[in-house]
């Protein structure tokens, strides 16, 4: 059976398993990548039915040592091969699976998520407050809410007027359908309360079920639209150091919270709506910026 026939039959199996089209295309792309490497090594077309353990090990070494690919990429390519050859053995195309003994690469511990610096936050808020078409107060309130409360983008989009409690000295935003269908209350500081109050004063009297944030056409704002607003404002603010998304604002909230409240992981987990402290603990990892600063402060950094 030819390579194309193998991949065609394997594709049909993946389709039957109701995998997403992007997932299927990803598997096939990784398998074709392997086939191209296999042919280049043997200097002739090679039947997939003849692939041996030594071929898979050599391919793994090629990905790691020659191509210098990251663990996640190597593991993804190996997973595609594992799935292919497991299917081939199950269907009787091969007698033994050459990928069974191949180990995935160990992933390095996750680094702290990227966050905005103080000057980048100021720049983002400045351009948000200068938004045209009467959207300045809305955009400013959006950015402040995500920076000051660390909400997920989906939670912001689903907010209704009745979910907000805004008083002079206190405030709460109720998340009634967070990730995993969990509920939580997030306190709103004075900055967030002022921004939201100023924005809501531009709206007509709102019934309890009215969305807090709407589009220019007064329809509920979508996740895609909100993401576009954030990235557009970041572009106007000329923030180029890191890609800026709505999740970047959530990371910024978490980082700044721990800087102000060292060690308070339990409280931060509650604010972010995390099930496990292990998820929240990622914010205690050393950030690339802090590592760079630490190396620069070394006493040895005087020779040059």
Secondary structure, DSSP 8 states (H G I E B T S, - for coil): --HHHHHHHHHHHHHHTT--HHHHHHHHHHHHHHHHHHHHHHTS---GGG--HHHHHHHHHIIIIIS---HHHHHHHHHHHHHHHHHHHHTTS-SS-TTTT----------------HHHHHHHHHHHTT-TTTTHHHHHHHHHHHHHH---HHHHHH-BGGGEEE-SS-EEEEESS-GGG--EEEE--HHHHHHHHHHHTTS----TTSBSSB-TTSSB--HHHHHHHHHHHHHHTT--SS---HHHHHHHHHHHHHHHSTT-HHHHHHHHT-S-HHHHGGGGS--HHHHHHHHHT-TTTT--
